[in-house]
Amino acid sequence: MNLLQPVYCLFGKHHRSRGRAWGDGSVYRSWCKGCGKPMIRDLHGWHLDLQPPGEKKP
């Protein structure tokens, strides 16, 4: 792990973990290497998943 990655996360520069990525049918999911937050890949690339799988919509 990059020792500066947690600092990058504070500024919104999250990076996915390549070894922990998986596809769940329609999208790919992974975790941030620095802070461990869930990430998702869509047409615009990788970004934080604001609604992780298993969490219901309000």
N, C-alpha and C positions, 0 to 999 in steps of 0.2 A: 504494500500500500504506500502511496505517496504521502509523506509526512505533512505536506502542505494541503492535501485534499480537504480536511475538515475546515481549513481557513477559506478555501475556495467555496465550500458549501455556504458559508456565512454570506458570501456575495452572490449566491444563486448560481454558481458554476458547478453543478452536480455532474458526476460521471458514473455511468452504469458499471456494474460488475459483469464482465463478460462470462465468467465461469458460472454465474448464478442466474443467467437469463434463460427463460423458457417461453414457449408459445402456448397460448390457451385457446387456439382456434382462430380468432380474428385479429388479435394483437399480440405483441411480444411484451413480456414483463421482466423486470430485474430489480435490483436494489442499488442505491447509491453507494459507491465505495467509501466515501468519507463519513456520511452521517447515517447510512442504513435506511433511509426513507425509500418507500416503493417508487419505482419509475415505470413508465409505459412508453412504447414506441408507436407512433401513429404516422400519418403522412408528413408531418412536420418534423419528425425526428424524435429523439429521446427527451422526455421532460418528467417532472414529478407527477405521480399519479395522485390527483386530489381526492379520488374516491377508490381506495384499495378494494380488491375483490372480496366479496363477502359482506361488505358494508352496504346497507340499504340506502336508497335515495330518500331525501326528506319529503 
